[in-house]
């Protein structure tokens, strides 16, 4: 089993750039370089999520996908602003989530390269680092206050609307409009007689997961009353994306998001509920004939789920711990039928990056939940702020569940990174009772003299113009 597409993270052997995509890319680049920082996120997200990921240039055997080009342009803007101001880009510096993401990417790249000891594997991981760390910190740079948060969520709602319309068209015609640009299939996949719409995403599962995980944030737009119509349209589009993707994974993520929202009345008993869930799983494992993770095989909400494969994947992952814990594994495809298909984020982290990579990935989720929990406790009594943090927690729970059925490998990675940046902004003030005033120098938000403010979220930008 050779490293897949080990050419700087690309795939195609030659350049694939539709003329419309080339024009859109040039417009996005110009806007990213000229617009004020707070508006740069618009051309970036729209281009990332509405251009098929297979579009890109091949130069000297290296792949520069449209997404990667946009990241490099954005990072150039970021670095230029930072150097010109000679100040840190982030008021708090490296947060605990930033540290976990950096370590996760580093271990993922290092262990994969050592495991294969191949030049192409090294090039592949360098491309991976550009995409992951470049994309993550670019979004951290672009999302720095509550105005940025609202702007990002509104953009994601618009992206959901566009994809939902195109995915409904797939249900009627069996043709993917985005596929005409190249880089993804133009004919929709069909299983058990059901068309599986995918929109601009690489696979239908990830299209559905996008809708499911953003549903709570669109619901917040509606409840916040600032953008009620867009919030309602966004929620409708999110549900359409889930339904038309015809995937049990996205269905389960949607159920998780809704269940997370419904647990609001029990928010003060969540510690008891979490421990109760742990004890229940242990008890089931002791009384069941099969291991408790065999329950994955029984989760089928569409009638065409491959739950059995996902169960075998987890089962083999656990049974072959000695084979992958240090650097990952090369020949896991020999463990059983279709074991090459790593449709589980946790398994993918372990098999491709070893135990250290898996631990760092779990730490990202754990620290994200931790920040949300501590922030919600500090703003207790302020219903508006508590609601927003709870919506974020429901979205995080939806991601956690989705990771059991798919590994993120296309545009949705950047939706995940944007979500982590939103968590940072949402929890920043609540996590620090005494925060620093912020002034704007060029593109950067810079720390100034500390001042007393109430703990919690602000509806105004964290800066003084």
Residue, then its C-alpha position, 0 to 999 in steps of 0.5 A: x500500500x503506497x502513500x496515496x497521491x504522494x505528490x505535495x498532497x495533490x492527485x491529478x497528474x496534470x493541471x486541471x483548472x476550468x476557465x471559470x475557476x481560474x477567473x474566480x481564483x484571480x478575483x479571490x486573490x485580488x480581494x484577499x490582498x486588497x480588502x480590509x482584514x475583516x472582509x478577507x474571509x468572504x472571498x476565501x471561504x466562498x472560493x474554498x467551499x464552492x470550487x471542487x477540491x480537485x481543481x489546481x495547477x501541477x508545477x514540476x510534479x508539485x500540486x498547487x490546488x486552488x485551496x492551497x494557493x488561497x492559503x498561501x496568499x492569505x498567509x502572505x497577507x497575514x505575515x506581511x501584516x504581522x511584520x509591518x506591525x511587529x506585534x503578535x497577531x493574536x491577543x492571547x498568543x498560543x491557546x491550548x487548542x492552538x497547541x493541540x492542533x500544531x502538535x497534531x499536525x506535526x506528529x501526523x507529518x513526522x510519523x508518516x514520513x519516518x514510516x515510509x522513508x520516501x521522498x514523495x512521502x516527505x513532499x506529501x506531508x509538506x503539502x499537508x502542513x501547508x494546508x493544515x497549519x496554514x489554513x488553521x492559523x489563517x482562519x484564526x487571523x481572520x476570525x478575531x471578534x464577534x463581528x467576525x464570528x457572525x460574518x463567518x457563520x453567515x457565509x457558511x449559511x450562504x454556502x449551505x444554501x448554494x449547496x442545498x440547491x445544487x444537491x436538490x438538482x442532483x436528486x432530480x437530474x442525477x447530475x452534479x453541477x459542480x462536477x462540470x468544472x472537473x475535479x469531482x464526479x459529474x454523475x451522482x452516486x446511487x446506492x440501493x436506488x437512492x441518489x447520494x448528492x454531494x454538491x461541491x464536496x468530494x463525497x456525499x457523506x462530507x456534504x451531509x456532515x457539513x449541513x449537520x454540524x452547522x445546523x446549531x450555528x444557523x439556529x443561533x443566527x435565527x435565535x439571535x434575531x439579528x439575521x433570522x431569515x438567513x438563519x432559518x434558510x440556513x437551517x433548512x438548507x442544512x437539513x436538505x444537505x443531510x437528507x439528500x446526501x443519503x448517509x447514515x453518518x450525516x444522519x447520526x451527526x444531525x441527531x447528535x446536534x439536535x440531541x445536544x441542543x435538547x440537553x439544554x435543560x440538563x446543562x448543570x447535570x452534564x458531568x453526571x450524564x457523561x459519567x453515566x454514559x461511560x458506566x453504561x458503555x462499560x456495562x454493555x461491554x461486560x454483558x454483550x456477546x460482542x464488544x461494545x463497539x459492535x453497536x456501530x454495525x447496527x447503526x443504519x438510518x438509511x437502509x444502505x449503511x456500511x456500518x459493518x465495515x466501520x465496526x470491523x475497522x474499529x475492531x481491527x484498529x483495537x486488535x492490532x494496537x501493537x502494529x500501529x501505536x508507534x509510527x502508524x501502519x503500512x499494510x492495514x489494508x491486509x487486515x480485512x475487506x476494504x480496510x484501506x477505506x479509513x472512514x473513521x477520523x480516530x482510526x485514520x489518525x492512529x493508523x497514519x500517525x501513531x498513538x501520539x497523533x491520535x492523542x493530540x487529535x483527541x486533545x483538540x476536542x477535549x480542550x475545545x469542550x473544556x473551554x466551552x464548559x468553563x466559559x458557560x459556567x462563568x457567564x451563568x445567568x446571562x441567557x443569551x451568552x449561555x445559549x451561544x456557547x451551548x449551540x457551539x457545544x452541540x456543534x462540537x458534539x455533532x463533529x465528534x459523532x461524525x468522526x466515527x463515520x468519516x475522516x475529514x479530507x476535503x473542504x470540510x477540514x477548513x469548516x472545522x478549523x473555522x469552528x475552532x477559531x469561533x470557539x476561541x473568540x466565543x470563550x476568550x472574554x469569559x475565560x479571562x475576567x480581566x481582559x485587555x483592550x484591543x486596538x487596531x494596527x493595520x490588519x492586526x488586533x493588538x493588546x493594549x492596557x488591561x481594563x476591567x470588563x464583565x466576563x462573557x461575550x460581547x456583541x461588539x468587536x473586541x477593538x477600539x477604532 
